Amino acid sequence: MLNITNNRIENWVDINKYKSAKVFEDNKGYQNIKKTIWVLGILLLVFLFLPWTQNVSGQGSVTTLKPNQRPQAIQTIIGGRIEKWYVQEGDFVKKGDTIIFISETKEDYLDPDLVENTGNQVKAKENAAISYSDKVLALENQMSAIQNEKNLKLKQAQNKLKQAYLKVQSDSIDFEASKTQLKIARTQYNRSVNLEKEGLKPMTDVEEKRMKLQDTEAKIITQENKYITSKNEVLNATMELNRISAEYAEKNAKASSDKQTALSSQFDTEAQVNKLKNQYKNYQIRNGMYYITAPQDGYVNRALQSGIGETIKEGTSVVSIMPANFEIAVETYIDPVNFPLINKGEKVRVWFDGWPTIVFSGWPGASFGTFGGVIVAKENFISQNGKYRVLIAPDPQDKKWPKQLSIGAGTQTLALLNDVPIWFEIWRTLNGFPPNFYEPTSTEKTKK
């Protein structure tokens, strides 16, 4: 019927005897159908060999390029009760503007004069530390005076001991002289007795010599007593020297003990002073935390707490702020099978929800309403939705993104890969194969 073979049916069957064959043979519309089928077949064959740009699609939303430019919730550092609101939703606030005021709820900080009282305690403890320091200085002076007095006493005792030694020597000489005199007196007495017996000396001379002998004997006893007394004085002087050393050692030890006690009290007081200063600073800083201020310029999106008199805990979010100045970007999510094909610095096409767009994914040049983007970061760990997150910034070489975009708006992206025939792309899709592995030229240059 289509005349595409030489083995025609009329060679085997007489088709003229069939009514339908005569109808189609004489019908001109049938000839047109044959021509149309031939044209469509040729066009389909040509279409299968047309180029098709492989791509990796993703869906995401509009965000900001830097983390500090994204919407943020402001938390309270301390717990308290809401007393006054200074803003409402939609207001523009500058950095440092007061958003909310809270009052204290903890009993440890309810005293309105807490900071002043703590400051007075710090001053009192500082004065106590100064007093202990003065006491230490006084004890050091006392120890110095004790040492000087000890040196004087020791010199006196040493001089006295030296005098006792000299007196012992003097008495010893006198004692030896008395012994000599006794010996002389006894010799003279014996000689007088012998001469008196021989009649050469009178009896009075003998009596005189006897009296002299007795005086000498009495004198030697007295001199011996003096000698013994002198030696006892040496012993007493030695004992006095030792007593002085022991006495002043005890005084010095007591003064040193008092000094160490004063130093210990001083150090303990200084530690208490530092602790009180820390508390004083903490109380001062805490007083400044009752006013919750804006960390940067922005707009109040939403009040997360409401009312007056509501009690909130520390770390509770009270308001959400959108920064006024930000650099727009897009975060999109890519299937894991396509993630190896995505490279940092690669250009992509982006279109936004609500923006008029006509997209031909295989022919990006024929698309309308798309914007250029550059991949600036990609996560190496899969997200909770089972896909990988990719961050895209505007392409400076392409047209600017619309100013009317708002953070959180939906987006779709296309990362363009290799050009392949359409028949190959149909075959790949039907078999579930990923796109051909692709590495952009810019990445290779960067590596070099």
Secondary structure, DSSP 8 states (H G I E B T S, - for coil): -----SS-GGGTS-GGG-HHHHHHHH-HHHHHHHHHHHHHHHHHHHHHTSEEEEEEEEEEEEEESSGGGS-EEEE-SS-EEEEEE---TT-EE-TT-EEEEEE---GGG--TTHHHHHHHHHHHHHHHHHHHHHHHHHHHHHHHHHHHHHHHHHHHHHHHHHHHHHHHHHHHHHHHHHHHHHHHHHHHHHHHHHHHHTTSS-HHHHHHHHHHHHHHHHHHHHHHHHHHHHHHHHHHHHHHHHHHHHHHHHHHHHHHHHHHHHHHHHHHHHHHHHHHHHHHHHHHHHHHTTEEE-SSSEEEEEESS-SSS-EE-TT-EEEEEEESS--EEEEEEE-TTTGGG--TT-EEEEEETTS--B--TT-GGG-BS-EEEEEEEE-SS--TTSSEEEEEEE-TTS----TT--TT-EEEEEEEEEEEEHHHHHHHHHHT--------HHHHHHH-
